[in-house]
Amino acid sequence: MTTKAQAMSGGITLFRSLFRKLQKINDPSHKILYQRMLKDEFRQHADETDPDRLKQISDRSKEDVDWIVPSVLERRHHSRSHYFFIEIVVMSKVHVLPNTPHLRAIMSTLRSIDTPPPLFAKTADLIARMVVAAGLDYLPYEDVDIVTPTKAVYAGKRLAKKVCGVSILRAGESMERILREWLPSVVIGKVLIQRCEETATPKFIFDKLPISIKECHVILLDPMLATGGSAMKAIEVLHERGVPFENIIFCNIMSSPEGLEILSKRFPDVTVVTAEVDSHLNEEKYIIPGLGDYGDRYFGTM
């Protein structure tokens, strides 16, 4: 088992290695930006005491830098919106699922215009299950000793705080069942925010939240992040009800780089977990390439 001292020593070594890798970036402004972000990432977790958590943070930092350096060096092949993504992905509170062939295959089915509603819903559930599972990693856990049938003791973990799920209606409701699969006793709240199709601005309609929500860590559920308006309005509502920003984990399936940028800048303490980041928003503020209207396709109301 990795000790705390070994993990910390390994973290320092990794930081130096990643810092040197960022030296390969030719553009001075980008080099300084990413090196600063790397420093901020390690400073943020300086007081972390869990060796396993330290290893997880280090591994993800390595994955980010290993992806960023070649992407920046090949910038001539990408659009401007792609660089929003590069800057966002290294922010310590934004986490994108690894872009594996398996995930790409599932996303291909989800996005296809030929996918009928029943298959769309089944495929969406598969991706939501991965996103929610990744989001649960950012909840606080505490150590617990578990006795197995062999009478041996297993050094386990259990949630250290209450958890509440909050869905942004109506598409967010599609992810509620997935959260309950992982946390059967979780309490679910709801927020209704409608988007004005003419101005693409959000309007708060109502909420139904637990009285004790300020004592909970909140898993905020909405599969699509386009302009970021609905998510930010929901976060404002949660904060008004007493939930600290750092206790909010926003789980979604598909994001635009513009939406991620504005949300992460406005609420830097909110954790975001998403499956994929698309190219850009079009003039109508829809995600491109996107998948159309998620709620209509999931619930079959096309």
N, C-alpha and C positions, 0 to 999 in steps of 0.2 A: 504494500500500500504506500502511496506517495505521502510523505510527511509535509507539514506546512513549510518547514524550512527548505525542503527540496523543491517544492512548488514555487516558492518565492524566488529562490536562486535561479530556477529555470525561467521564471518570468522575466527577471532582469536580463538574463542572457538572450532570451527571445526578443525583448525590447531593443536591445542593441543590434541584433541581427536584422530586425525589421526596419530599424532606423537607417541602417546601411543600405538596405534594398531600395528605400525611398530616395537615396542619393542618386539613383540611376535616372530619375525624372529630369529631363533637360530644362523644362520651363521653371525658372526660379520661383515664380509666384505659386505654382502648383506644388512644387517641392516643399516650400515653407508651409503651405496650407495643410498638406497631408501629414507632415512631420508634427505640426502643432496638434492635429487631431489625434495622432498616435499618442503623444504625450498626455493629452487630456484623458484619453481612454484609460491609460495605465494609472494616472493620478486618481481617477474616479474610483478605482477598485483597490486603492492602496491599503485600505483597512479590512479588506476581505480576509477571513480567517479559515474558510473551508477549502482544503487542498483540492478537492474535486471541482469546486466552483472556479478556483484559480486556474486549473488546467483547462476548463471549458472556455473561460475568457481568453486565455492565451491561444487556444486552438482557433477560435473565431477571429481573433486579431490577425493571426497568420493567414487564414483563408482570405480575409479582406485585402491585405497588402499584396498577397500573391495574385489576386485578381486585378487590383488597381494599377499596379506598375505597368504591365503589358497593355492594359486598356488605355492608359494615358499616352504611352509611347506610340500607340496606333490611332491616336485621336483623329487623324485625317479620314478615317473610315467611318466616323460616327457623327450623328447629328448633335446640335447644341443641347437638345433635351437629354441626350445620353450622358452629358457631363453633369447635369443636375443629379442623375442617378449615381455617378461616381462619387460626387461630393456627399450625397445623402448616405450611401451605403457604409461609409466609414464613421458616420456619427454613431456614438456609442449606444444610442437608444433605438436605432432603426435596424431591424434584423430581417434579412431576406433568406428564404429557404435556399439551400444549395441547388443550383440549376442542373440537376441530374437528368440523364436520358429518360428515366422513369417518370419524373415530374413533367418533363416536356411532353411525353406521350399522353399523360393524363390531361394536361392543359390543352393539348391539341384536340382531344375529344370534346372538352368543355367549350372551346372557342368555335368549333365548326358549325357553320350555318345548317348543316345536314343532321345535327344531333337533335333528336326529338326530346320533348320535355322529360319523360321518364328517365331516359339515359342521362340527360343533362343533370337532373337532380341527384342521381346515383353517383355520377362522376364528381359533382360539386361536393358531395358529402365526403368522398375520399380525400379531396384536397383540404377541406375544412378540418378534417380529423388531424391532418399533418400540421396545419397552421396552429390549431388550438393546442395540440400537444407541445409544439415549440413554445407557444406563449406561456404555458404553465411552468416552463423552466425558470421564468423570471419572477415567480412568486417566492415569498420567503418560506424556507423549510427549516426544521429543527431535527437534531439527531434523536433517534429512538432505537433501542435494542429490541430485536425481534427474536423470539425463540422458535426454531423450526421443528418439524416432527422428528428430526434426528437429535433433538435436544441441544443442538449447537446454537450459538448466538450470532445473529446477522446484524451488522451495523447499518440500520436503515434510516429512512427519512420520513417525515410527515409534515403536512402543512402547519405553519406556525401561526397563521392568521386566518380569519374568516374570509371567504371568497364569495363575491356576488357577480353574477353574469348580467350584463345589460345589453339588450339588442336594440339597434336602431331600426325601427319599423319601416317597410315591412320585410325587406330582404334579409335583415339581420336575424329575423326569426328562424330562418333556415339553418342557422348555426347553433341554435339553442340546444337541440337534441344531441348534437355532437359534444357540446360542453358537458351535458348531463351524463354522457357515456363515461367521460373521464372523472367527473365529480358528481356522483348520483345525488348528493344532498345539497348541491348548490342552489341558492336562491336566485331567481331570475327577475330582473326588472326590465322595464321597457321605456323607450323614448321615441316619440313620433316627431320627426322633423321632415317637412316637405320642401322640395326644391322648386322654386319658381322657374318654369321652363324658359321664360322670356329673359330673365336676368341671371339665371343660374345661381341665385342667392338662396340661402336656407331660411326657413321660417319655423320656429319652435311652436308645436301644437299642444302637446301634453306629455307628462311623464307619469309613470307608476313605479316608484322605487321603494325599497324596504326602508323603514324608519332608521334602522341601524347601519345604513350604507356607509356613513362616514367612518365606521369602525372596520370596514372591509377593504380588501384589495379587489379591484373591479376588472373583470375581463369584458371589454367593450367589443361588441360584435357587429360588423357590417362588412359584407363581402367585397364591396367596391369603394375605392377611394379615388374620386375624380378631381374635383376642385378642392376638396378637403373641407368644404363648408359645413356639411352635415356632421361630420366627425368632430370638427372644432366646436360646433354649437352643442353637441352632446357632451363634450368634455367640459365646456363652460357650465352646463347644467349640473354635471356631477360635482364640479368644484364648488358651485353655489350650495350644494347639499352637504358640503363638508368633506368631500373626498380629496385628499392631497394629490397633486398632479403625479407625483412619483409612485402613487398606488394604483395608477391606471395603466392597463395593458390593452392596447388596441389591436385586435386580430382581424385581418382581412385577407382576401384571396388575390385581389388584383389592385395595383396602385398605378397612378400616373406619377411621373417624376415631379411635376408641378405641385400636385397635391401633397406629396411627401415633403417637399421642400418647405412649403408654407406652414404645414402642420408642425414639422420638427423645429422650425424657427420660432413659431409662436408658443409652442409648448415643449421646450427642450427636455423636460423631465418625464414626459409621457413615453412609455415604451411602445414601439410599433413592431408588429410581426406580420409580414406579408409573404405570399407565395411567389409572386412575380411583379416586376416593375415594367410597365409597357413603355412605348416610345414617347407619346405625347398626347395632349388634348387637342382636338380639332376646334374649329371656330365655334361649334355648338357646345363646346365643353364636354364632349364625350371622349372616353378613353380609346386610343388607337394603338394597336389593332383591336383591342377589346374583345367583347363577346356579345354585345347588344344589351338588352335590358335583363339583368340578372333575375330580378323578382318575377317578371313575366315568364321567363324561360323555366325557372325553378318550379313555380306554382302552376304552370300550364295555362296562364291567362293571356297568351299571345293573341 
